[in-house]
Amino acid sequence: MVLGRAGLRLEAQKFVVYVGIPIVASIAYNEPSVQKWSADYFQFMKYPSNPKTNLKEEFEQLQKEREEQMEQEKRNRKGREEYLSQLKKLNLERGSGTRDTALVDGETIDQKRGWLRWWRWGRFGDPSVDSDNSSNST
């Protein structure tokens, strides 16, 4: 199982990779701008802004803010549900019975066809024509 020169080349390439990657990483990550960016992005350390800061009050304030955000999300969710129900009512009043414009949960049925909508378009020639409609018309 002697590889000769091919085995020597393979070992040389592996050696270059094993030694080269740590050297390149050391050069790249020792730049001050990269270190500052990574420290800011990953937030390695968080200290209180002032040593005399009352951490209990700060924690309670953060907790209140989080509760307010959750209440706001609930109000927004309720508003979206009302909006979608109004859209459904308007769509029914308009009397549009076509597949492409009928709204179901805020999306058109054409959007809900999924990943195979390209296959239907290529097979029937027109994306607005459904297979059921085309077979009934002939």
Phi and psi in radians as a Rosetta constraint file:
Dihedral C 1 N 2 CA 2 C 2 CIRCULARHARMONIC -1.529 0.35
Dihedral N 2 CA 2 C 2 N 3 CIRCULARHARMONIC 2.211 0.35
Dihedral C 2 N 3 CA 3 C 3 CIRCULARHARMONIC -1.651 0.35
Dihedral N 3 CA 3 C 3 N 4 CIRCULARHARMONIC -0.279 0.35
Dihedral C 3 N 4 CA 4 C 4 CIRCULARHARMONIC 1.237 0.35
Dihedral N 4 CA 4 C 4 N 5 CIRCULARHARMONIC -2.348 0.35
Dihedral C 4 N 5 CA 5 C 5 CIRCULARHARMONIC -1.169 0.35
Dihedral N 5 CA 5 C 5 N 6 CIRCULARHARMONIC -0.575 0.35
Dihedral C 5 N 6 CA 6 C 6 CIRCULARHARMONIC -1.099 0.35
Dihedral N 6 CA 6 C 6 N 7 CIRCULARHARMONIC -0.698 0.35
Dihedral C 6 N 7 CA 7 C 7 CIRCULARHARMONIC -1.162 0.35
Dihedral N 7 CA 7 C 7 N 8 CIRCULARHARMONIC -0.651 0.35
Dihedral C 7 N 8 CA 8 C 8 CIRCULARHARMONIC -1.146 0.35
Dihedral N 8 CA 8 C 8 N 9 CIRCULARHARMONIC -0.734 0.35
Dihedral C 8 N 9 CA 9 C 9 CIRCULARHARMONIC -1.108 0.35
Dihedral N 9 CA 9 C 9 N 10 CIRCULARHARMONIC -0.737 0.35
Dihedral C 9 N 10 CA 10 C 10 CIRCULARHARMONIC -1.077 0.35
Dihedral N 10 CA 10 C 10 N 11 CIRCULARHARMONIC -0.786 0.35
Dihedral C 10 N 11 CA 11 C 11 CIRCULARHARMONIC -1.117 0.35
Dihedral N 11 CA 11 C 11 N 12 CIRCULARHARMONIC -0.665 0.35
Dihedral C 11 N 12 CA 12 C 12 CIRCULARHARMONIC -1.140 0.35
Dihedral N 12 CA 12 C 12 N 13 CIRCULARHARMONIC -0.727 0.35
Dihedral C 12 N 13 CA 13 C 13 CIRCULARHARMONIC -1.140 0.35
Dihedral N 13 CA 13 C 13 N 14 CIRCULARHARMONIC -0.735 0.35
Dihedral C 13 N 14 CA 14 C 14 CIRCULARHARMONIC -1.106 0.35
Dihedral N 14 CA 14 C 14 N 15 CIRCULARHARMONIC -0.702 0.35
Dihedral C 14 N 15 CA 15 C 15 CIRCULARHARMONIC -1.093 0.35
Dihedral N 15 CA 15 C 15 N 16 CIRCULARHARMONIC -0.763 0.35
Dihedral C 15 N 16 CA 16 C 16 CIRCULARHARMONIC -1.062 0.35
Dihedral N 16 CA 16 C 16 N 17 CIRCULARHARMONIC -0.740 0.35
Dihedral C 16 N 17 CA 17 C 17 CIRCULARHARMONIC -1.150 0.35
Dihedral N 17 CA 17 C 17 N 18 CIRCULARHARMONIC -0.807 0.35
Dihedral C 17 N 18 CA 18 C 18 CIRCULARHARMONIC -1.109 0.35
Dihedral N 18 CA 18 C 18 N 19 CIRCULARHARMONIC -0.641 0.35
Dihedral C 18 N 19 CA 19 C 19 CIRCULARHARMONIC -1.543 0.35
Dihedral N 19 CA 19 C 19 N 20 CIRCULARHARMONIC -0.591 0.35
Dihedral C 19 N 20 CA 20 C 20 CIRCULARHARMONIC -1.260 0.35
Dihedral N 20 CA 20 C 20 N 21 CIRCULARHARMONIC -0.702 0.35
Dihedral C 20 N 21 CA 21 C 21 CIRCULARHARMONIC -1.070 0.35
Dihedral N 21 CA 21 C 21 N 22 CIRCULARHARMONIC -0.837 0.35
Dihedral C 21 N 22 CA 22 C 22 CIRCULARHARMONIC -1.120 0.35
Dihedral N 22 CA 22 C 22 N 23 CIRCULARHARMONIC -0.602 0.35
Dihedral C 22 N 23 CA 23 C 23 CIRCULARHARMONIC -1.171 0.35
Dihedral N 23 CA 23 C 23 N 24 CIRCULARHARMONIC -0.804 0.35
Dihedral C 23 N 24 CA 24 C 24 CIRCULARHARMONIC -1.114 0.35
Dihedral N 24 CA 24 C 24 N 25 CIRCULARHARMONIC -0.723 0.35
Dihedral C 24 N 25 CA 25 C 25 CIRCULARHARMONIC -1.119 0.35
Dihedral N 25 CA 25 C 25 N 26 CIRCULARHARMONIC -0.704 0.35
Dihedral C 25 N 26 CA 26 C 26 CIRCULARHARMONIC -1.105 0.35
Dihedral N 26 CA 26 C 26 N 27 CIRCULARHARMONIC -0.745 0.35
Dihedral C 26 N 27 CA 27 C 27 CIRCULARHARMONIC -1.154 0.35
Dihedral N 27 CA 27 C 27 N 28 CIRCULARHARMONIC -0.751 0.35
Dihedral C 27 N 28 CA 28 C 28 CIRCULARHARMONIC -1.210 0.35
Dihedral N 28 CA 28 C 28 N 29 CIRCULARHARMONIC -0.759 0.35
Dihedral C 28 N 29 CA 29 C 29 CIRCULARHARMONIC -1.548 0.35
Dihedral N 29 CA 29 C 29 N 30 CIRCULARHARMONIC -0.033 0.35
Dihedral C 29 N 30 CA 30 C 30 CIRCULARHARMONIC -1.609 0.35
Dihedral N 30 CA 30 C 30 N 31 CIRCULARHARMONIC 0.056 0.35
Dihedral C 30 N 31 CA 31 C 31 CIRCULARHARMONIC -1.232 0.35
Dihedral N 31 CA 31 C 31 N 32 CIRCULARHARMONIC 2.345 0.35
Dihedral C 31 N 32 CA 32 C 32 CIRCULARHARMONIC -1.068 0.35
Dihedral N 32 CA 32 C 32 N 33 CIRCULARHARMONIC -0.617 0.35
Dihedral C 32 N 33 CA 33 C 33 CIRCULARHARMONIC -1.178 0.35
Dihedral N 33 CA 33 C 33 N 34 CIRCULARHARMONIC -0.665 0.35
Dihedral C 33 N 34 CA 34 C 34 CIRCULARHARMONIC -1.201 0.35
Dihedral N 34 CA 34 C 34 N 35 CIRCULARHARMONIC -0.712 0.35
Dihedral C 34 N 35 CA 35 C 35 CIRCULARHARMONIC -1.097 0.35
Dihedral N 35 CA 35 C 35 N 36 CIRCULARHARMONIC -0.752 0.35
Dihedral C 35 N 36 CA 36 C 36 CIRCULARHARMONIC -1.124 0.35
Dihedral N 36 CA 36 C 36 N 37 CIRCULARHARMONIC -0.767 0.35
Dihedral C 36 N 37 CA 37 C 37 CIRCULARHARMONIC -1.079 0.35
Dihedral N 37 CA 37 C 37 N 38 CIRCULARHARMONIC -0.799 0.35
Dihedral C 37 N 38 CA 38 C 38 CIRCULARHARMONIC -1.183 0.35
Dihedral N 38 CA 38 C 38 N 39 CIRCULARHARMONIC -0.629 0.35
Dihedral C 38 N 39 CA 39 C 39 CIRCULARHARMONIC -1.157 0.35
Dihedral N 39 CA 39 C 39 N 40 CIRCULARHARMONIC -0.701 0.35
Dihedral C 39 N 40 CA 40 C 40 CIRCULARHARMONIC -1.239 0.35
Dihedral N 40 CA 40 C 40 N 41 CIRCULARHARMONIC -0.697 0.35
Dihedral C 40 N 41 CA 41 C 41 CIRCULARHARMONIC -1.235 0.35
Dihedral N 41 CA 41 C 41 N 42 CIRCULARHARMONIC -0.838 0.35
Dihedral C 41 N 42 CA 42 C 42 CIRCULARHARMONIC -1.561 0.35
Dihedral N 42 CA 42 C 42 N 43 CIRCULARHARMONIC -0.172 0.35
Dihedral C 42 N 43 CA 43 C 43 CIRCULARHARMONIC 0.853 0.35
Dihedral N 43 CA 43 C 43 N 44 CIRCULARHARMONIC 1.157 0.35
Dihedral C 43 N 44 CA 44 C 44 CIRCULARHARMONIC -1.031 0.35
Dihedral N 44 CA 44 C 44 N 45 CIRCULARHARMONIC -0.726 0.35
Dihedral C 44 N 45 CA 45 C 45 CIRCULARHARMONIC -2.289 0.35
Dihedral N 45 CA 45 C 45 N 46 CIRCULARHARMONIC 2.388 0.35
Dihedral C 45 N 46 CA 46 C 46 CIRCULARHARMONIC -2.191 0.35
Dihedral N 46 CA 46 C 46 N 47 CIRCULARHARMONIC 2.179 0.35
Dihedral C 46 N 47 CA 47 C 47 CIRCULARHARMONIC -2.030 0.35
Dihedral N 47 CA 47 C 47 N 48 CIRCULARHARMONIC 2.680 0.35
Dihedral C 47 N 48 CA 48 C 48 CIRCULARHARMONIC -1.097 0.35
Dihedral N 48 CA 48 C 48 N 49 CIRCULARHARMONIC 2.580 0.35
Dihedral C 48 N 49 CA 49 C 49 CIRCULARHARMONIC -1.162 0.35
Dihedral N 49 CA 49 C 49 N 50 CIRCULARHARMONIC -0.531 0.35
Dihedral C 49 N 50 CA 50 C 50 CIRCULARHARMONIC -2.454 0.35
Dihedral N 50 CA 50 C 50 N 51 CIRCULARHARMONIC 2.376 0.35
Dihedral C 50 N 51 CA 51 C 51 CIRCULARHARMONIC -1.128 0.35
Dihedral N 51 CA 51 C 51 N 52 CIRCULARHARMONIC -0.350 0.35
Dihedral C 51 N 52 CA 52 C 52 CIRCULARHARMONIC -1.597 0.35
Dihedral N 52 CA 52 C 52 N 53 CIRCULARHARMONIC 0.135 0.35
Dihedral C 52 N 53 CA 53 C 53 CIRCULARHARMONIC -1.214 0.35
Dihedral N 53 CA 53 C 53 N 54 CIRCULARHARMONIC 2.352 0.35
Dihedral C 53 N 54 CA 54 C 54 CIRCULARHARMONIC -1.435 0.35
Dihedral N 54 CA 54 C 54 N 55 CIRCULARHARMONIC 1.894 0.35
Dihedral C 54 N 55 CA 55 C 55 CIRCULARHARMONIC -1.194 0.35
Dihedral N 55 CA 55 C 55 N 56 CIRCULARHARMONIC -0.523 0.35
Dihedral C 55 N 56 CA 56 C 56 CIRCULARHARMONIC -1.148 0.35
Dihedral N 56 CA 56 C 56 N 57 CIRCULARHARMONIC -0.773 0.35
Dihedral C 56 N 57 CA 57 C 57 CIRCULARHARMONIC -1.133 0.35
Dihedral N 57 CA 57 C 57 N 58 CIRCULARHARMONIC -0.717 0.35
Dihedral C 57 N 58 CA 58 C 58 CIRCULARHARMONIC -1.112 0.35
Dihedral N 58 CA 58 C 58 N 59 CIRCULARHARMONIC -0.715 0.35
Dihedral C 58 N 59 CA 59 C 59 CIRCULARHARMONIC -1.096 0.35
Dihedral N 59 CA 59 C 59 N 60 CIRCULARHARMONIC -0.770 0.35
Dihedral C 59 N 60 CA 60 C 60 CIRCULARHARMONIC -1.105 0.35
Dihedral N 60 CA 60 C 60 N 61 CIRCULARHARMONIC -0.671 0.35
Dihedral C 60 N 61 CA 61 C 61 CIRCULARHARMONIC -1.127 0.35
Dihedral N 61 CA 61 C 61 N 62 CIRCULARHARMONIC -0.770 0.35
Dihedral C 61 N 62 CA 62 C 62 CIRCULARHARMONIC -1.104 0.35
Dihedral N 62 CA 62 C 62 N 63 CIRCULARHARMONIC -0.649 0.35
Dihedral C 62 N 63 CA 63 C 63 CIRCULARHARMONIC -1.146 0.35
Dihedral N 63 CA 63 C 63 N 64 CIRCULARHARMONIC -0.723 0.35
Dihedral C 63 N 64 CA 64 C 64 CIRCULARHARMONIC -1.104 0.35
Dihedral N 64 CA 64 C 64 N 65 CIRCULARHARMONIC -0.734 0.35
Dihedral C 64 N 65 CA 65 C 65 CIRCULARHARMONIC -1.081 0.35
Dihedral N 65 CA 65 C 65 N 66 CIRCULARHARMONIC -0.711 0.35
Dihedral C 65 N 66 CA 66 C 66 CIRCULARHARMONIC -1.129 0.35
Dihedral N 66 CA 66 C 66 N 67 CIRCULARHARMONIC -0.710 0.35
Dihedral C 66 N 67 CA 67 C 67 CIRCULARHARMONIC -1.116 0.35
Dihedral N 67 CA 67 C 67 N 68 CIRCULARHARMONIC -0.697 0.35
Dihedral C 67 N 68 CA 68 C 68 CIRCULARHARMONIC -1.106 0.35
Dihedral N 68 CA 68 C 68 N 69 CIRCULARHARMONIC -0.694 0.35
Dihedral C 68 N 69 CA 69 C 69 CIRCULARHARMONIC -1.112 0.35
Dihedral N 69 CA 69 C 69 N 70 CIRCULARHARMONIC -0.694 0.35
Dihedral C 69 N 70 CA 70 C 70 CIRCULARHARMONIC -1.148 0.35
Dihedral N 70 CA 70 C 70 N 71 CIRCULARHARMONIC -0.713 0.35
Dihedral C 70 N 71 CA 71 C 71 CIRCULARHARMONIC -1.097 0.35
Dihedral N 71 CA 71 C 71 N 72 CIRCULARHARMONIC -0.727 0.35
Dihedral C 71 N 72 CA 72 C 72 CIRCULARHARMONIC -1.095 0.35
Dihedral N 72 CA 72 C 72 N 73 CIRCULARHARMONIC -0.717 0.35
Dihedral C 72 N 73 CA 73 C 73 CIRCULARHARMONIC -1.103 0.35
Dihedral N 73 CA 73 C 73 N 74 CIRCULARHARMONIC -0.669 0.35
Dihedral C 73 N 74 CA 74 C 74 CIRCULARHARMONIC -1.121 0.35
Dihedral N 74 CA 74 C 74 N 75 CIRCULARHARMONIC -0.759 0.35
Dihedral C 74 N 75 CA 75 C 75 CIRCULARHARMONIC -1.108 0.35
Dihedral N 75 CA 75 C 75 N 76 CIRCULARHARMONIC -0.733 0.35
Dihedral C 75 N 76 CA 76 C 76 CIRCULARHARMONIC -1.102 0.35
Dihedral N 76 CA 76 C 76 N 77 CIRCULARHARMONIC -0.723 0.35
Dihedral C 76 N 77 CA 77 C 77 CIRCULARHARMONIC -1.100 0.35
Dihedral N 77 CA 77 C 77 N 78 CIRCULARHARMONIC -0.747 0.35
Dihedral C 77 N 78 CA 78 C 78 CIRCULARHARMONIC -1.119 0.35
Dihedral N 78 CA 78 C 78 N 79 CIRCULARHARMONIC -0.710 0.35
Dihedral C 78 N 79 CA 79 C 79 CIRCULARHARMONIC -1.113 0.35
Dihedral N 79 CA 79 C 79 N 80 CIRCULARHARMONIC -0.690 0.35
Dihedral C 79 N 80 CA 80 C 80 CIRCULARHARMONIC -1.129 0.35
Dihedral N 80 CA 80 C 80 N 81 CIRCULARHARMONIC -0.697 0.35
Dihedral C 80 N 81 CA 81 C 81 CIRCULARHARMONIC -1.128 0.35
Dihedral N 81 CA 81 C 81 N 82 CIRCULARHARMONIC -0.719 0.35
Dihedral C 81 N 82 CA 82 C 82 CIRCULARHARMONIC -1.114 0.35
Dihedral N 82 CA 82 C 82 N 83 CIRCULARHARMONIC -0.723 0.35
Dihedral C 82 N 83 CA 83 C 83 CIRCULARHARMONIC -1.083 0.35
Dihedral N 83 CA 83 C 83 N 84 CIRCULARHARMONIC -0.778 0.35
Dihedral C 83 N 84 CA 84 C 84 CIRCULARHARMONIC -1.135 0.35
Dihedral N 84 CA 84 C 84 N 85 CIRCULARHARMONIC -0.660 0.35
Dihedral C 84 N 85 CA 85 C 85 CIRCULARHARMONIC -1.164 0.35
Dihedral N 85 CA 85 C 85 N 86 CIRCULARHARMONIC -0.646 0.35
Dihedral C 85 N 86 CA 86 C 86 CIRCULARHARMONIC -1.141 0.35
Dihedral N 86 CA 86 C 86 N 87 CIRCULARHARMONIC -0.699 0.35
Dihedral C 86 N 87 CA 87 C 87 CIRCULARHARMONIC -1.079 0.35
Dihedral N 87 CA 87 C 87 N 88 CIRCULARHARMONIC -0.714 0.35
Dihedral C 87 N 88 CA 88 C 88 CIRCULARHARMONIC -1.092 0.35
Dihedral N 88 CA 88 C 88 N 89 CIRCULARHARMONIC -0.758 0.35
Dihedral C 88 N 89 CA 89 C 89 CIRCULARHARMONIC -1.076 0.35
Dihedral N 89 CA 89 C 89 N 90 CIRCULARHARMONIC -0.803 0.35
Dihedral C 89 N 90 CA 90 C 90 CIRCULARHARMONIC -1.108 0.35
Dihedral N 90 CA 90 C 90 N 91 CIRCULARHARMONIC -0.650 0.35
Dihedral C 90 N 91 CA 91 C 91 CIRCULARHARMONIC -1.146 0.35
Dihedral N 91 CA 91 C 91 N 92 CIRCULARHARMONIC -0.730 0.35
Dihedral C 91 N 92 CA 92 C 92 CIRCULARHARMONIC -1.182 0.35
Dihedral N 92 CA 92 C 92 N 93 CIRCULARHARMONIC -0.688 0.35
Dihedral C 92 N 93 CA 93 C 93 CIRCULARHARMONIC -1.139 0.35
Dihedral N 93 CA 93 C 93 N 94 CIRCULARHARMONIC -0.603 0.35
Dihedral C 93 N 94 CA 94 C 94 CIRCULARHARMONIC -1.176 0.35
Dihedral N 94 CA 94 C 94 N 95 CIRCULARHARMONIC -0.468 0.35
Dihedral C 94 N 95 CA 95 C 95 CIRCULARHARMONIC 1.396 0.35
Dihedral N 95 CA 95 C 95 N 96 CIRCULARHARMONIC 0.427 0.35
Dihedral C 95 N 96 CA 96 C 96 CIRCULARHARMONIC -1.412 0.35
Dihedral N 96 CA 96 C 96 N 97 CIRCULARHARMONIC 2.035 0.35
Dihedral C 96 N 97 CA 97 C 97 CIRCULARHARMONIC -1.857 0.35
Dihedral N 97 CA 97 C 97 N 98 CIRCULARHARMONIC 0.116 0.35
Dihedral C 97 N 98 CA 98 C 98 CIRCULARHARMONIC -1.364 0.35
Dihedral N 98 CA 98 C 98 N 99 CIRCULARHARMONIC 2.673 0.35
Dihedral C 98 N 99 CA 99 C 99 CIRCULARHARMONIC -1.193 0.35
Dihedral N 99 CA 99 C 99 N 100 CIRCULARHARMONIC -0.566 0.35
Dihedral C 99 N 100 CA 100 C 100 CIRCULARHARMONIC -1.331 0.35
Dihedral N 100 CA 100 C 100 N 101 CIRCULARHARMONIC -0.442 0.35
Dihedral C 100 N 101 CA 101 C 101 CIRCULARHARMONIC -1.924 0.35
Dihedral N 101 CA 101 C 101 N 102 CIRCULARHARMONIC -0.106 0.35
Dihedral C 101 N 102 CA 102 C 102 CIRCULARHARMONIC -1.225 0.35
Dihedral N 102 CA 102 C 102 N 103 CIRCULARHARMONIC 2.243 0.35
Dihedral C 102 N 103 CA 103 C 103 CIRCULARHARMONIC -1.582 0.35
Dihedral N 103 CA 103 C 103 N 104 CIRCULARHARMONIC 2.309 0.35
Dihedral C 103 N 104 CA 104 C 104 CIRCULARHARMONIC -2.320 0.35
Dihedral N 104 CA 104 C 104 N 105 CIRCULARHARMONIC 1.982 0.35
Dihedral C 104 N 105 CA 105 C 105 CIRCULARHARMONIC 0.952 0.35
Dihedral N 105 CA 105 C 105 N 106 CIRCULARHARMONIC 0.705 0.35
Dihedral C 105 N 106 CA 106 C 106 CIRCULARHARMONIC 1.438 0.35
Dihedral N 106 CA 106 C 106 N 107 CIRCULARHARMONIC -0.017 0.35
Dihedral C 106 N 107 CA 107 C 107 CIRCULARHARMONIC -2.167 0.35
Dihedral N 107 CA 107 C 107 N 108 CIRCULARHARMONIC 2.617 0.35
Dihedral C 107 N 108 CA 108 C 108 CIRCULARHARMONIC -1.335 0.35
Dihedral N 108 CA 108 C 108 N 109 CIRCULARHARMONIC 2.755 0.35
Dihedral C 108 N 109 CA 109 C 109 CIRCULARHARMONIC -1.127 0.35
Dihedral N 109 CA 109 C 109 N 110 CIRCULARHARMONIC -0.553 0.35
Dihedral C 109 N 110 CA 110 C 110 CIRCULARHARMONIC -1.072 0.35
Dihedral N 110 CA 110 C 110 N 111 CIRCULARHARMONIC -0.622 0.35
Dihedral C 110 N 111 CA 111 C 111 CIRCULARHARMONIC -1.269 0.35
Dihedral N 111 CA 111 C 111 N 112 CIRCULARHARMONIC -0.429 0.35
Dihedral C 111 N 112 CA 112 C 112 CIRCULARHARMONIC -1.544 0.35
Dihedral N 112 CA 112 C 112 N 113 CIRCULARHARMONIC 0.014 0.35
Dihedral C 112 N 113 CA 113 C 113 CIRCULARHARMONIC -1.142 0.35
Dihedral N 113 CA 113 C 113 N 114 CIRCULARHARMONIC -0.570 0.35
Dihedral C 113 N 114 CA 114 C 114 CIRCULARHARMONIC 1.722 0.35
Dihedral N 114 CA 114 C 114 N 115 CIRCULARHARMONIC -2.738 0.35
Dihedral C 114 N 115 CA 115 C 115 CIRCULARHARMONIC -1.240 0.35
Dihedral N 115 CA 115 C 115 N 116 CIRCULARHARMONIC -0.370 0.35
Dihedral C 115 N 116 CA 116 C 116 CIRCULARHARMONIC -1.690 0.35
Dihedral N 116 CA 116 C 116 N 117 CIRCULARHARMONIC 0.264 0.35
Dihedral C 116 N 117 CA 117 C 117 CIRCULARHARMONIC -1.146 0.35
Dihedral N 117 CA 117 C 117 N 118 CIRCULARHARMONIC -0.505 0.35
Dihedral C 117 N 118 CA 118 C 118 CIRCULARHARMONIC -1.131 0.35
Dihedral N 118 CA 118 C 118 N 119 CIRCULARHARMONIC -0.581 0.35
Dihedral C 118 N 119 CA 119 C 119 CIRCULARHARMONIC -1.180 0.35
Dihedral N 119 CA 119 C 119 N 120 CIRCULARHARMONIC -0.731 0.35
Dihedral C 119 N 120 CA 120 C 120 CIRCULARHARMONIC -1.103 0.35
Dihedral N 120 CA 120 C 120 N 121 CIRCULARHARMONIC -0.709 0.35
Dihedral C 120 N 121 CA 121 C 121 CIRCULARHARMONIC -1.139 0.35
Dihedral N 121 CA 121 C 121 N 122 CIRCULARHARMONIC -0.762 0.35
Dihedral C 121 N 122 CA 122 C 122 CIRCULARHARMONIC -1.208 0.35
Dihedral N 122 CA 122 C 122 N 123 CIRCULARHARMONIC -0.547 0.35
Dihedral C 122 N 123 CA 123 C 123 CIRCULARHARMONIC -1.340 0.35
Dihedral N 123 CA 123 C 123 N 124 CIRCULARHARMONIC -0.685 0.35
Dihedral C 123 N 124 CA 124 C 124 CIRCULARHARMONIC -1.850 0.35
Dihedral N 124 CA 124 C 124 N 125 CIRCULARHARMONIC -0.127 0.35
Dihedral C 124 N 125 CA 125 C 125 CIRCULARHARMONIC 1.547 0.35
Dihedral N 125 CA 125 C 125 N 126 CIRCULARHARMONIC -0.554 0.35
Dihedral C 125 N 126 CA 126 C 126 CIRCULARHARMONIC -2.273 0.35
Dihedral N 126 CA 126 C 126 N 127 CIRCULARHARMONIC 2.166 0.35
Dihedral C 126 N 127 CA 127 C 127 CIRCULARHARMONIC -1.189 0.35
Dihedral N 127 CA 127 C 127 N 128 CIRCULARHARMONIC -0.367 0.35
Dihedral C 127 N 128 CA 128 C 128 CIRCULARHARMONIC -1.442 0.35
Dihedral N 128 CA 128 C 128 N 129 CIRCULARHARMONIC -0.245 0.35
Dihedral C 128 N 129 CA 129 C 129 CIRCULARHARMONIC -1.604 0.35
Dihedral N 129 CA 129 C 129 N 130 CIRCULARHARMONIC 2.207 0.35
Dihedral C 129 N 130 CA 130 C 130 CIRCULARHARMONIC -1.575 0.35
Dihedral N 130 CA 130 C 130 N 131 CIRCULARHARMONIC 2.766 0.35
Dihedral C 130 N 131 CA 131 C 131 CIRCULARHARMONIC -1.130 0.35
Dihedral N 131 CA 131 C 131 N 132 CIRCULARHARMONIC -0.587 0.35
Dihedral C 131 N 132 CA 132 C 132 CIRCULARHARMONIC -1.168 0.35
Dihedral N 132 CA 132 C 132 N 133 CIRCULARHARMONIC -0.739 0.35
Dihedral C 132 N 133 CA 133 C 133 CIRCULARHARMONIC -1.179 0.35
Dihedral N 133 CA 133 C 133 N 134 CIRCULARHARMONIC -0.670 0.35
Dihedral C 133 N 134 CA 134 C 134 CIRCULARHARMONIC -1.253 0.35
Dihedral N 134 CA 134 C 134 N 135 CIRCULARHARMONIC -0.564 0.35
Dihedral C 134 N 135 CA 135 C 135 CIRCULARHARMONIC -1.332 0.35
Dihedral N 135 CA 135 C 135 N 136 CIRCULARHARMONIC -0.502 0.35
Dihedral C 135 N 136 CA 136 C 136 CIRCULARHARMONIC -1.346 0.35
Dihedral N 136 CA 136 C 136 N 137 CIRCULARHARMONIC -0.470 0.35
Dihedral C 136 N 137 CA 137 C 137 CIRCULARHARMONIC -1.401 0.35
Dihedral N 137 CA 137 C 137 N 138 CIRCULARHARMONIC -0.269 0.35
